[in-house]
Amino acid sequence: MRVYNTIQEPTEGLYKEKGSKFLSFAYPVESVDQVRGIVNELKKEHYEARHHCFAHIIDHAEQQKVRANDDGEPGHTAGDPILGQIKSFELTDVLVVVVRYSGGTKLGVPGLINAYRTAAQDALQQAEIITVEVKSKFHLEYGYEVTSEAMRIINDFQVDILDQQFTESCLLTGKIEPEKVNPLKDKLSLLGLNLIID
């Protein structure tokens, strides 16, 4: 069983230096699309800010997506210090965005690195850190005629059901421990069903 640490819910932090304000925001995230949506929302909300720098570590299906973005600040003065804080807290599936309102006084490279690092650290220190078991997300489509058999198998495998939709057919989205994926696939294939892993 693989586990990782993440944060329970979004938090905020703040750092001020020579008139510049660095507002920091930490979020639990599961996808790059989610990251894009959050960053775009913050850009709309803080449209007067000069920089919206961020970093994230997302680890799903054995593929780690790590990114640091300086958003116009000198290279490696913003995204990397933010990423460094996520790593020092040993977190995964986390996005931290730091929004800078410039005060007019230049901070210099060491000052910027310190400001972005400290702002990110403040947001993460406010967070409740939780340990989560690594699970694989999947989708399953099945006809109404096999509902009882399909749901019995799903229940036998103690699947976390995330969503169910009932249209012309039934659509189920769930999460399961990675080592149970193939046995679940085998059982469902006996009903002629195909498990699609995210």
C-alpha positions in Angstrom: 0.0 0.0 0.0 1.5 3.3 -1.1 0.6 6.5 0.7 1.5 10.2 0.4 1.0 13.4 2.3 -1.2 16.2 1.0 -3.3 19.1 2.5 -6.9 18.8 3.6 -8.2 22.0 2.2 -7.1 25.4 0.7 -5.2 27.8 2.9 -3.7 31.3 2.6 -0.5 33.0 3.7 1.1 36.5 3.5 4.6 38.0 3.4 5.4 41.8 3.1 8.7 43.2 2.1 9.6 46.9 1.2 6.0 47.7 0.2 5.6 44.6 -1.8 2.8 42.2 -0.7 3.1 38.5 -1.5 -0.3 36.7 -1.0 0.1 32.9 -1.0 -2.6 30.3 -1.7 -2.2 26.5 -1.2 -4.6 24.0 -2.7 -5.0 20.2 -2.8 -5.2 19.3 -6.5 -5.4 16.1 -8.6 -4.9 17.3 -12.2 -3.1 19.9 -14.4 -6.5 21.0 -15.6 -7.5 21.8 -12.0 -4.2 23.8 -11.6 -5.0 25.9 -14.8 -8.5 26.6 -13.5 -7.3 27.8 -10.1 -4.5 29.9 -11.5 -6.8 31.6 -14.1 -9.3 32.3 -11.3 -6.6 34.0 -9.1 -5.5 36.0 -12.1 -9.0 37.3 -12.6 -9.4 38.0 -8.9 -6.0 39.7 -8.5 -5.9 41.3 -12.0 -4.0 44.3 -10.6 -1.1 42.1 -9.3 2.0 42.0 -11.5 2.9 38.4 -11.0 1.1 35.1 -10.3 3.8 32.6 -9.7 3.2 29.0 -8.8 4.5 25.5 -8.4 2.8 22.1 -8.1 3.6 18.4 -7.6 0.9 16.0 -8.9 1.4 12.3 -8.8 -1.2 10.0 -10.5 -0.9 6.7 -12.2 2.8 6.6 -11.5 3.3 9.8 -13.5 4.7 12.7 -11.5 3.9 16.2 -12.9 6.1 18.8 -11.4 6.1 22.4 -12.5 7.5 25.8 -11.3 6.4 29.0 -13.0 8.1 32.4 -12.5 5.4 34.4 -14.4 7.8 37.2 -15.5 10.0 37.3 -12.4 13.7 36.8 -13.0 14.5 33.1 -13.7 14.2 30.7 -10.7 13.4 33.5 -8.2 9.8 32.5 -7.7 8.6 29.1 -9.0 11.6 27.2 -7.7 11.5 28.6 -4.1 7.7 27.8 -4.0 8.4 24.3 -5.3 11.2 23.9 -2.7 8.7 24.5 0.1 6.2 21.9 -1.3 9.2 19.5 -1.3 10.4 20.4 2.2 6.9 19.8 3.6 7.1 16.4 1.7 3.7 17.0 0.0 2.1 15.6 -3.2 -1.0 16.7 -5.1 -0.5 20.3 -4.0 -0.5 23.6 -5.8 0.9 26.8 -4.3 0.3 30.2 -6.0 2.0 33.4 -4.8 0.5 36.6 -6.1 2.8 39.7 -5.9 1.6 43.3 -5.6 4.8 45.3 -6.2 5.6 48.1 -3.9 7.9 49.9 -6.3 11.2 49.1 -4.4 13.3 46.5 -6.1 14.0 43.5 -3.9 16.9 42.0 -5.9 17.3 38.3 -6.6 18.0 37.1 -3.0 15.1 39.3 -1.7 12.7 37.8 -4.3 13.8 34.2 -3.5 13.3 34.8 0.2 9.9 36.5 -0.3 8.4 33.8 -2.5 9.8 31.0 -0.3 8.5 32.7 2.9 5.1 33.4 1.5 4.7 29.7 0.3 5.9 28.5 3.6 3.3 30.6 5.4 0.4 29.1 3.4 1.6 25.6 3.9 2.1 26.1 7.7 -1.6 27.0 7.9 -2.6 23.7 6.2 -3.8 20.5 7.9 -1.5 17.8 6.4 -3.2 14.4 5.8 -1.9 11.0 4.7 -3.7 9.5 1.7 -3.6 6.1 0.2 -2.6 6.0 -3.5 -5.6 4.9 -5.6 -6.3 4.5 -9.3 -9.3 6.4 -10.8 -11.4 4.5 -13.3 -14.6 4.7 -15.3 -17.1 2.0 -16.0 -20.1 1.9 -18.3 -22.7 -0.9 -18.0 -26.2 -1.6 -19.0 -29.2 -1.7 -16.6 -29.6 -5.4 -17.1 -26.3 -6.2 -15.4 -26.6 -3.5 -12.6 -27.0 -6.0 -9.7 -24.0 -8.2 -10.8 -21.8 -5.1 -11.6 -22.5 -3.4 -8.2 -22.0 -6.7 -6.3 -18.4 -6.9 -7.8 -17.8 -3.2 -7.1 -18.8 -3.7 -3.5 -16.7 -6.8 -3.2 -13.7 -4.8 -4.2 -14.5 -2.0 -1.7 -14.3 0.7 -4.4 -14.6 4.4 -3.5 -17.5 5.5 -5.7 -16.9 9.1 -6.8 -19.9 9.6 -9.2 -22.7 7.7 -10.8 -24.9 8.8 -13.7 -27.9 7.0 -15.1 -28.7 7.8 -18.7 -29.2 5.4 -21.6 -26.6 3.3 -19.7 -25.0 3.5 -16.2 -21.8 5.4 -15.8 -19.7 4.9 -12.7 -16.5 6.7 -11.7 -14.5 5.3 -8.8 -11.1 4.8 -7.1 -9.4 1.6 -6.2 -6.0 0.5 -4.9 -3.6 -0.1 -7.8 -3.0 -3.7 -7.0 -6.7 -4.5 -7.2 -7.1 -3.0 -10.8 -6.4 -6.1 -12.8 -8.4 -8.5 -10.6 -11.4 -6.1 -10.9 -10.9 -5.9 -14.6 -10.9 -9.7 -14.9 -14.1 -10.0 -12.8 -15.9 -7.3 -14.9 -14.8 -8.8 -18.2 -16.8 -11.9 -17.3 -19.9 -9.7 -17.6 -18.5 -8.3 -20.9 -17.6 -5.0 -19.2 -14.5 -2.9 -19.8 -12.8 -0.9 -17.0 -11.2 2.3 -18.2 -8.3 3.6 -16.0 -7.8 7.4 -15.9 
